Amino acid sequence: MSILIYHKSWNGYKKIQKIGTNSWVEVKDKERYCQDRLDNKRTDKMTTQTQDMRKYLVATQLCDSDHPELWRTADEICGGENIPGEKAKRIFYFIRDEIRFGLAFSRTKASQTLKRGYGDCSSKSNLHVALLRAVGIPARLRWVKVKSSALYGIIMDQLYKRMPPTASHFWPECFLRDKWVSCEAFLDKSLYEGMLRKGLINEDQVPTIDWDGENNLVMLRPWIVEDCGSLSSADEALGMLQHSEEGMLPILVERLIAPVFYPLNLRSSDQIRKLA
């Protein structure tokens, strides 16, 4: 911390010296001088914050928020709305209900998920982040480990029985009103209601899947066993998963099983939706 000494000089100016230095500054108004220094520090801090926030706004290879179709979709969803919180809410409900839950290829771009119309936690969240960024709202991913039992009933038995005890799970966070807010849209409304009717979950475990645009919404909270922190994008998440203990399916293996099992799993979860 700089310690300043104030001396009045012969011409009415105040001389200011930093203790431990030979640096002197002559000022007419001590209060104005201090305020200017404070304003400069605030400006420097805001510039640093803007630079830090930039990584949550830019497009990446997987989070292709600059894709023309994503821009068009974001404009249609927001419909001229200018309030960031309201834009974030509209995007949330689009992702939640228009993009059904279904297993998807792990290296999927946001624009591909939008075209396909379904995705798992990572691909839905990646699209969610991309649409938020497309309308100028900083967004990132939250990475946690959950008990695999959270997916019981919505993952077909042939795949569920081969899952490890825990699995990686992702949801989006957006920066609103100077804070990061969780806005998980993992379960679409019809799937959630079907799971309740079938007894796969209860309202004590997942009391709501609605988001108010202000408070945190984390749907799978009861199953979380480890918080692995925030990630700037799906690209970073992919890199982290490749080096994690659970690892990932080799790309060639996933390309072999995805065309067969992923559509089958989507049809299986559609049967649950019919119960809603």
Steps between C-alpha positions, in 0.01 A plus 500: 500500500631848415536735797485868403637809679345839420708819517388851418744668265574869441259535205199361680525154348524192716798275442429129536773247563470121512680367807813307407530672161625824356179541302341842554182638344379859529123537514267794558224291653590203719145361496477526120836330465395209721167467319678489163728226626197305625316546169806376311518191718131431442546541125797261505295251701205525259734451204646190664152367576393561140803313373431215742134486392584489131570126504139445606371688196712375209421215263708181511520192282223316688321804642449657157292795619589691183317248278231675289230253601577556868474877453169462318362267769617728781325797334178301462509385863567844647268686262637849561529459877779720638513405869780240545312304767193468281709393201670237717160368616368469145811311394472274806146389418590446134789273595302320767196407293593534133827307530403161643731300721672223307847351477719680248845476351740661750680715241186674371490867404224720637363558148479122446303453823263776391443329165455157661255622764626288788811458714638376829614720786822610332359567152184672630712715731742580218213622282357690798833679553530575127156662480570710810825619348325574172285761680792647694455322834822351645457127555707201607464136611493349847656155530399258775506127566162341572387156605413305187171404666379848401468364146313183593202449273596762241807307384416165343602199709764377254692825554405574861639166627839585351526844658751567781363593848541870423477699179593851389212744474486855367266795520526864383564806711430852378626833631206717605487794742873469578487134603509152348165320504437130431223433249489125441259392223590131499151349529230612258156548652333191352790275602498643853126446539527149355780414743285621790207286386721195455663549841851543364532822701284685753428865568719501810799415280412736215241747631499719189644530152386862460748788510426858606799658330653607833568204728701183451321200348683167532277207411724209604622649829413192716727278287810728496805342663773741384517855368780520243466873438414724207624468141503766232362280221415151377843492336665535840261242645593252230868546576441456875296183448768347281746534789261408784495166678176389337631597157285490187399248242759493221367699209493197267306293754249779555453541126417131477246483783343847469300434179345188655451562870441875516182500285376195691555679828309805372202279413522346846482841671216600266295219654544669839391832352173344390412449867498874563 
